[in-house]
Amino acid sequence: MVDAISFVFNTFLINPLTNLFVLLSLLTGNAGFGVILLTIFIRLITLPTTLKQMHTTRMMAAINPRMQDIQKRYKDPKRRSEEQMKLYKEAGINPLGCFSGMLLQFPILIALYRVFSLAVGETPEAIIKVHGRLYNIDYLREGMPLNSHFLWLNLGRPDALLLPILVAGTTYVLQKVTTLPAQTEQQRAQAGMMNLMMPLMLGFISNNLSSGLCLYWVVGNVVAMLMQVALNRTDLGREQRELAAKRARKQALKA
């Protein structure tokens, strides 16, 4: 079972991403630009899932006042759960959709950890291993090793100061623009604590990760923020209108 999972992970994630990263780095002449282009490419590929997650999050915000009313009205947990599921069904949303993008990014992050450890690694072992993952294309094989220096970074090594700050900062801002609005003081306190602890934890972890992976995270956060801003402007109030229309149709059918 473990061997099968490892085979799938290597064949369909690590090896293709390694070859794509090397190709983009060679075309741009620098591994840093390769990371940026790879990030944009992955964001485009996962765009449908990301848009679904954003849509679900905004729909959850739209029905949040009614959800609070259900929690106050029904004290019985079973009845409250039934009414909440009815509301989800009426709104046409799946609450698990809020985590779909996150679940998809997790295996990609694991794969990229391996990709950057090999492709911009400085040890002879890393160079040998990355050659074993490259497809039989002379342009890719002859272009190794990559130029791993980008700005002040060596992409194969951790950055102990600025990049972890950027990881924490962009994660904090992204959470602020995507978090559902809290309705109670307790929820606001919990959300505030989570919005603070998660960026700090990621910033701390980033001290021991390769700069390539941290750069991917920062660029990905910036792209996600721009997408969220664009969605807010183009879809402002659309979820509320959709929900109101569904409610009106339901009332018309009852009548």
Secondary structure, 3 states (H helix, E strand, C coil): CHHHHHHHHHHHHHHHHHHHHHHHHHHHCCHHHHHHHHHHHHHHHCHHHHHHHHHHHHHHHHHHHHHHHHHHHCCCHHHHHHHHHHHHHHHCCCHHHHHHHHHHHHHHHHHHHHHHHHHCCCCHHHHHHHHHHCCCCHHHHHCCCCCCEECCEECCCCCCCHHHHHHHHHHHHHHHHHCCCCCCHHHHHHHHHHHHHHHHHHHHHHCCCCHHHHHHHHHHHHHHHHHHHHHHHHCCCHHHHHHHHHHHHHHHHHC
